[in-house]
Amino acid sequence: MADSSAPEFPRSTHRLSRSLGELHPQLASAEVDLLRDLAGAVRNNLAQYSPSRGICHGDVSLDNLLVTGDGLALYDFDLAGPGFRAADFTGVATTPYWEDFAAGYRTRLPITADDEAAVPYLVIAARIANLCFHLVDKPRFRGTESRTEGWADRELAALKKAAGQLL
């Protein structure tokens, strides 16, 4: 676990306010309203729980996983920082691999009921941050292909689906 060292430039896994502010000019007003409602649900629901806090990887995915002789290892810590540990579950919690991931995780740290209850809301926070990456951050250094490749549209569709389930 990464709790023994903090990154030089800690980055929060929860950037809702920044993301909403920067997304506002990029989206239709109905989409902005939807994101505000979802962000409100995230804040309200996380306030009810006490998810575990610590250093989070910030981008747990198969792209950042290395198979070694000693087992699996995560790398690419550029998004690491302090936050809710359950934020690292967002990439895998909605996949068929969740139970295996959770079992492996539990060999190092517990996953509390509050951690699990927070996951759907942390997924929303991660999707909003990812939408901001594709519509604001990535175009600054690489161009607007996130729009033409459908990345932003897929994130918006997933957020609309989540709104239907959680709001």
C-alpha positions in Angstrom: 0.0 0.0 0.0 1.1 3.5 -0.7 0.3 4.9 2.8 4.0 5.1 3.7 4.8 7.9 1.3 2.8 10.8 -0.1 3.3 12.0 -3.6 5.2 15.3 -4.1 2.2 16.9 -5.7 -0.9 15.4 -4.0 -3.9 15.4 -6.2 -7.4 14.9 -4.8 -9.6 12.3 -6.4 -12.5 14.5 -5.7 -12.5 17.5 -8.0 -16.2 18.1 -8.5 -16.3 21.9 -8.1 -13.3 22.4 -10.4 -14.7 20.0 -13.0 -18.2 21.5 -12.9 -16.8 25.0 -13.3 -14.6 24.1 -16.3 -17.3 21.9 -18.0 -20.0 24.6 -17.8 -18.9 26.3 -21.1 -18.5 23.0 -22.9 -22.0 21.6 -22.3 -25.6 22.4 -22.9 -27.4 23.9 -20.0 -29.5 20.7 -19.4 -26.3 18.7 -19.2 -24.8 21.2 -16.8 -27.9 20.9 -14.6 -27.7 17.1 -14.7 -24.0 17.3 -13.6 -24.9 19.7 -10.8 -27.6 17.4 -9.5 -25.3 14.4 -9.7 -22.6 16.3 -7.9 -25.1 17.3 -5.2 -26.0 13.6 -4.8 -22.3 12.7 -4.5 -21.7 15.3 -1.8 -24.9 14.4 0.2 -24.4 10.7 0.1 -20.7 10.8 0.9 -21.5 13.0 3.9 -23.6 10.0 5.2 -20.8 7.6 5.1 -17.3 7.4 6.6 -15.3 5.8 3.8 -11.7 4.9 4.6 -9.2 7.6 3.7 -5.6 7.3 2.6 -3.4 7.6 -0.4 -5.3 6.6 -3.6 -3.8 5.6 -6.9 -6.3 7.7 -8.8 -6.4 5.5 -12.0 -6.7 1.8 -11.2 -7.2 0.1 -14.5 -5.8 -2.8 -16.5 -3.6 -0.2 -18.3 -1.8 0.5 -15.1 -1.5 -3.1 -13.9 1.7 -5.2 -14.2 1.9 -8.9 -13.7 5.1 -9.9 -11.9 6.5 -13.1 -10.4 5.2 -11.8 -7.0 1.7 -11.1 -8.2 0.0 -7.9 -9.5 1.5 -4.5 -9.1 0.1 -1.0 -9.9 2.1 1.7 -11.6 1.6 5.1 -13.1 0.9 7.2 -10.0 0.6 10.6 -11.7 -3.0 10.9 -10.3 -2.2 9.7 -6.8 -3.1 11.7 -3.8 -5.0 11.7 -0.5 -8.7 10.8 -0.7 -11.3 8.1 -0.2 -9.6 4.7 -0.7 -12.9 3.4 -2.3 -12.2 5.9 -5.2 -9.7 3.3 -6.4 -12.6 0.8 -6.7 -14.5 2.8 -9.3 -12.8 1.4 -12.3 -13.4 -2.2 -11.3 -16.5 -2.1 -9.1 -18.8 -2.2 -12.1 -17.0 -5.1 -13.9 -17.2 -8.9 -13.5 -13.8 -8.7 -11.8 -15.0 -6.8 -8.7 -15.2 -9.8 -6.4 -11.7 -11.0 -7.2 -10.3 -7.5 -6.9 -12.0 -7.0 -3.6 -10.8 -10.3 -2.3 -7.2 -9.4 -3.2 -7.6 -5.9 -1.7 -8.9 -7.3 1.5 -5.6 -9.3 2.0 -4.0 -5.9 2.6 -6.8 -3.6 3.9 -10.4 -4.0 4.9 -13.2 -2.8 2.7 -15.9 -1.4 5.0 -19.6 -1.2 4.4 -19.3 2.5 4.1 -16.6 2.1 1.5 -18.9 -0.1 -0.6 -21.9 2.2 -0.1 -19.8 5.2 -1.3 -18.7 3.4 -4.6 -21.6 4.4 -6.8 -21.2 8.0 -5.8 -17.4 7.9 -6.3 -18.1 6.4 -9.7 -20.1 9.5 -10.6 -17.3 11.8 -9.3 -14.8 9.9 -11.4 -16.9 10.1 -14.5 -17.4 13.8 -14.1 -13.6 14.2 -13.6 -13.0 12.0 -16.7 -15.5 14.1 -18.7 -13.6 17.2 -17.7 -10.3 15.5 -18.8 -11.8 14.7 -22.2 -13.5 18.1 -22.8 -11.1 20.5 -21.1 -7.7 19.0 -20.1 -6.9 16.8 -23.1 -7.7 19.3 -25.8 -5.1 21.6 -24.2 -2.3 19.3 -25.1 -3.6 16.9 -27.7 -6.6 18.2 -29.6 -10.3 17.5 -29.6 -10.4 13.9 -30.7 -12.1 12.9 -27.4 -15.2 14.5 -29.0 -14.9 12.8 -32.3 -13.8 9.4 -30.8 -16.9 9.4 -28.6 -15.1 9.4 -25.2 -17.1 12.4 -24.0 -20.4 11.1 -25.4 -19.9 7.8 -23.6 -19.2 9.5 -20.3 -22.3 11.7 -20.6 -24.4 8.7 -21.5 -23.1 6.8 -18.4 -23.8 9.9 -16.2 -27.4 10.1 -17.6 -27.9 6.4 -16.8 -26.5 6.9 -13.3 -28.8 9.9 -12.8 -31.8 7.6 -13.7 -30.7 5.1 -11.1 -29.5 7.4 -8.2 -31.5 10.6 -8.4 
